[in-house]
């Protein structure tokens, strides 16, 4: 897809600190999804927006997984710190997020429910450590039934630093 002739916004949720990567817990200064989102910005020149929750998750990885599972089971909608000023002006939304319990973090659900994505193209990118996109594409289609949801890309978090060609080829294929 040629992104130069369509106004594009890269939106992403990412978590730094303790993360599971390559079979062990590691400390990341920058979350894997943020790394991927910044790569896409370099490739497309699109605007970028970080989805962030008012209440931060614990730094401890295991505790964060417990909180995330609790939010999922309660179908929670965490409050976000900011909104996109002029969402109506964007035609394409590249939505990047980690796979948490088989789908997106609940803050991404909050984000998707905050705007009208009618007639927009949503392009999902999911970082993961073995579970791929999970059911996230299905959830996006359910939350944004009037949007066109393109085929997503799953990038293993442990490989995100070396995923430039994979991301570039995926963007060209859309």
C-alpha positions as a Markdown table, in Angstrom:
| # | Residue | x | y | z |
|---|---|---|---|---|
| 1 | Unk | 0.0 | 0.0 | 0.0 |
| 2 | Unk | 1.2 | 3.5 | -0.8 |
| 3 | Unk | 1.0 | 5.4 | 2.5 |
| 4 | Unk | 2.1 | 8.7 | 1.0 |
| 5 | Unk | -1.3 | 9.4 | -0.6 |
| 6 | Unk | -3.5 | 8.5 | 2.4 |
| 7 | Unk | -3.2 | 10.2 | 5.8 |
| 8 | Unk | -2.0 | 7.5 | 8.2 |
| 9 | Unk | -1.7 | 7.2 | 12.0 |
| 10 | Unk | 0.4 | 4.6 | 13.8 |
| 11 | Unk | -1.2 | 3.9 | 17.1 |
| 12 | Unk | 0.5 | 1.6 | 19.6 |
| 13 | Unk | 0.4 | 0.3 | 23.1 |
| 14 | Unk | 3.6 | -1.0 | 24.5 |
| 15 | Unk | 5.1 | -1.9 | 27.9 |
| 16 | Unk | 8.7 | -1.5 | 29.0 |
| 17 | Unk | 10.1 | -2.9 | 32.1 |
| 18 | Unk | 10.0 | -6.6 | 32.9 |
| 19 | Unk | 8.8 | -8.6 | 29.8 |
| 20 | Unk | 8.8 | -12.3 | 28.8 |
| 21 | Unk | 11.2 | -12.8 | 25.9 |
| 22 | Unk | 13.0 | -15.8 | 24.6 |
| 23 | Unk | 11.8 | -18.0 | 27.5 |
| 24 | Unk | 12.9 | -15.7 | 30.3 |
| 25 | Unk | 12.0 | -12.5 | 32.0 |
| 26 | Unk | 14.1 | -9.6 | 30.8 |
| 27 | Unk | 14.1 | -5.8 | 31.5 |
| 28 | Unk | 13.3 | -3.7 | 28.4 |
| 29 | Unk | 14.0 | 0.0 | 28.3 |
| 30 | Unk | 11.6 | 0.2 | 25.4 |
| 31 | Unk | 8.8 | -2.2 | 24.8 |
| 32 | Unk | 8.8 | -4.5 | 21.8 |
| 33 | Unk | 5.7 | -3.0 | 20.3 |
| 34 | Unk | 7.1 | 0.5 | 20.6 |
| 35 | Unk | 10.2 | -0.6 | 18.7 |
| 36 | Unk | 8.0 | -2.0 | 15.9 |
| 37 | Unk | 5.8 | 1.1 | 15.8 |
| 38 | Unk | 8.9 | 3.3 | 15.4 |
| 39 | Unk | 10.2 | 1.1 | 12.6 |
| 40 | Unk | 6.9 | 1.6 | 10.8 |
| 41 | Unk | 7.1 | 5.4 | 11.3 |
| 42 | Unk | 10.6 | 5.3 | 9.7 |
| 43 | Unk | 9.3 | 3.3 | 6.8 |
| 44 | Unk | 6.1 | 5.3 | 6.2 |
| 45 | Unk | 6.6 | 8.8 | 7.6 |
| 46 | Unk | 3.1 | 8.5 | 9.2 |
| 47 | Unk | 2.1 | 10.3 | 12.4 |
| 48 | Unk | 2.4 | 8.3 | 15.6 |
| 49 | Unk | 0.4 | 8.1 | 18.8 |
| 50 | Unk | 1.0 | 6.1 | 21.9 |
| 51 | Unk | -1.9 | 4.6 | 23.7 |
| 52 | Unk | -1.3 | 4.8 | 27.4 |
| 53 | Unk | -3.4 | 4.0 | 30.4 |
| 54 | Unk | -3.9 | 6.4 | 33.3 |
| 55 | Unk | -3.1 | 3.7 | 35.8 |
| 56 | Unk | 0.2 | 2.1 | 35.1 |
| 57 | Unk | 0.8 | -1.6 | 35.2 |
| 58 | Unk | 3.2 | -3.0 | 37.7 |
| 59 | Unk | 6.9 | -3.3 | 36.7 |
| 60 | Unk | 6.8 | -6.9 | 37.7 |
| 61 | Unk | 6.0 | -9.1 | 34.7 |
| 62 | Unk | 4.1 | -11.8 | 36.6 |
| 63 | Unk | 2.0 | -9.2 | 38.5 |
| 64 | Unk | 1.2 | -7.4 | 35.2 |
| 65 | Unk | -0.1 | -10.7 | 33.7 |
| 66 | Unk | -2.4 | -11.1 | 36.7 |
| 67 | Unk | -3.7 | -7.6 | 36.4 |
| 68 | Unk | -4.2 | -8.0 | 32.6 |
| 69 | Unk | -6.1 | -11.3 | 33.2 |
| 70 | Unk | -8.3 | -9.6 | 35.8 |
| 71 | Unk | -9.1 | -6.8 | 33.4 |
| 72 | Unk | -9.9 | -9.2 | 30.6 |
| 73 | Unk | -12.2 | -11.3 | 32.8 |
| 74 | Unk | -14.0 | -8.2 | 33.9 |
| 75 | Unk | -14.1 | -6.8 | 30.3 |
| 76 | Unk | -12.5 | -3.6 | 31.8 |
| 77 | Unk | -11.9 | -0.4 | 29.9 |
| 78 | Unk | -8.9 | 1.3 | 31.5 |
| 79 | Unk | -9.0 | 5.1 | 31.2 |
| 80 | Unk | -6.4 | 6.5 | 28.7 |
| 81 | Unk | -4.1 | 9.4 | 29.3 |
| 82 | Unk | -4.7 | 11.1 | 25.9 |
| 83 | Unk | -6.9 | 11.2 | 22.9 |
| 84 | Unk | -6.1 | 11.7 | 19.2 |
| 85 | Unk | -6.9 | 15.3 | 18.4 |
| 86 | Unk | -8.2 | 14.9 | 14.8 |
| 87 | Unk | -8.9 | 11.2 | 14.3 |
| 88 | Unk | -11.4 | 12.1 | 11.6 |
| 89 | Unk | -8.6 | 13.3 | 9.3 |
| 90 | Unk | -6.9 | 9.8 | 9.2 |
| 91 | Unk | -7.8 | 7.2 | 6.5 |
| 92 | Unk | -5.5 | 4.5 | 7.7 |
| 93 | Unk | -4.8 | 3.4 | 11.3 |
| 94 | Unk | -1.9 | 1.1 | 11.9 |
| 95 | Unk | -2.7 | -0.5 | 15.3 |
| 96 | Unk | 0.2 | -2.1 | 17.1 |
| 97 | Unk | -0.1 | -3.9 | 20.4 |
| 98 | Unk | 1.2 | -6.9 | 22.3 |
| 99 | Unk | -0.7 | -10.2 | 22.7 |
| 100 | Unk | -2.0 | -10.3 | 26.2 |
| 101 | Unk | -4.1 | -13.4 | 27.0 |
| 102 | Unk | -4.9 | -14.1 | 23.4 |
| 103 | Unk | -5.9 | -10.6 | 22.4 |
| 104 | Unk | -5.0 | -6.9 | 22.8 |
| 105 | Unk | -4.5 | -5.2 | 26.2 |
| 106 | Unk | -7.8 | -3.8 | 27.4 |
| 107 | Unk | -6.5 | -0.2 | 27.0 |
| 108 | Unk | -6.5 | -0.9 | 23.2 |
| 109 | Unk | -10.2 | -1.9 | 23.5 |
| 110 | Unk | -10.8 | 1.5 | 25.2 |
| 111 | Unk | -9.0 | 3.2 | 22.4 |
| 112 | Unk | -11.0 | 1.4 | 19.6 |
| 113 | Unk | -14.3 | 2.2 | 21.3 |
| 114 | Unk | -13.4 | 5.9 | 21.7 |
| 115 | Unk | -13.6 | 6.7 | 17.9 |
| 116 | Unk | -15.7 | 6.1 | 14.9 |
| 117 | Unk | -13.6 | 4.0 | 12.5 |
| 118 | Unk | -16.3 | 3.8 | 9.8 |
| 119 | Unk | -14.7 | 3.7 | 6.3 |
| 120 | Unk | -11.2 | 3.6 | 7.8 |
| 121 | Unk | -8.6 | 0.9 | 7.2 |
| 122 | Unk | -7.2 | -0.6 | 10.4 |
| 123 | Unk | -3.9 | -2.5 | 9.9 |
| 124 | Unk | -3.0 | -4.6 | 13.0 |
| 125 | Unk | 0.5 | -5.5 | 14.1 |
| 126 | Unk | 0.9 | -7.7 | 17.2 |
| 127 | Unk | 4.0 | -8.5 | 19.1 |
| 128 | Unk | 4.1 | -11.8 | 20.9 |
| 129 | Unk | 6.3 | -14.6 | 22.3 |
| 130 | Unk | 4.6 | -17.6 | 20.6 |
| 131 | Unk | 0.8 | -16.9 | 20.5 |
| 132 | Unk | 0.7 | -14.8 | 17.3 |
| 133 | Unk | -2.3 | -12.6 | 16.7 |
| 134 | Unk | -4.5 | -14.7 | 18.9 |
| 135 | Unk | -8.1 | -13.5 | 18.5 |
| 136 | Unk | -7.2 | -9.9 | 18.2 |
| 137 | Unk | -8.2 | -9.4 | 14.5 |
| 138 | Unk | -11.6 | -10.9 | 15.3 |
| 139 | Unk | -11.9 | -8.5 | 18.3 |
| 140 | Unk | -11.0 | -5.5 | 16.2 |
| 141 | Unk | -13.6 | -6.4 | 13.6 |
| 142 | Unk | -16.2 | -6.8 | 16.4 |
| 143 | Unk | -15.3 | -3.4 | 18.0 |
| 144 | Unk | -15.1 | -1.6 | 14.6 |
| 145 | Unk | -17.6 | -3.3 | 12.3 |
| 146 | Unk | -17.7 | -0.4 | 9.8 |
| 147 | Unk | -13.9 | -0.4 | 9.3 |
| 148 | Unk | -11.9 | -2.5 | 6.9 |
| 149 | Unk | -9.5 | -4.6 | 8.9 |
| 150 | Unk | -6.5 | -5.6 | 6.8 |
| 151 | Unk | -4.5 | -8.9 | 7.5 |
| 152 | Unk | -2.4 | -8.3 | 10.5 |
| 153 | Unk | 1.2 | -9.2 | 11.1 |
| 154 | Unk | 2.5 | -11.1 | 14.2 |
| 155 | Unk | 6.1 | -10.3 | 15.1 |
| 156 | Unk | 7.8 | -12.3 | 17.8 |
| 157 | Unk | 9.0 | -9.8 | 20.4 |
| 158 | Unk | 12.4 | -11.4 | 20.8 |
| 159 | Unk | 12.9 | -10.8 | 17.0 |
| 160 | Unk | 11.5 | -7.3 | 16.7 |
| 161 | Unk | 15.0 | -5.7 | 16.4 |
| 162 | Unk | 15.6 | -7.7 | 13.3 |
| 163 | Unk | 12.1 | -7.5 | 11.8 |
| 164 | Unk | 12.6 | -4.6 | 9.4 |
| 165 | Unk | 12.3 | -6.7 | 6.2 |
| 166 | Unk | 9.4 | -8.7 | 7.5 |
| 167 | Unk | 7.5 | -5.4 | 8.4 |
| 168 | Unk | 8.5 | -3.7 | 5.1 |
| 169 | Unk | 7.3 | -6.7 | 3.1 |
| 170 | Unk | 4.0 | -6.9 | 5.0 |
| 171 | Unk | 3.3 | -3.2 | 4.5 |
| 172 | Unk | 4.0 | -3.6 | 0.8 |
| 173 | Unk | 1.6 | -6.5 | 0.6 |
| 174 | Unk | -1.4 | -4.7 | 2.1 |
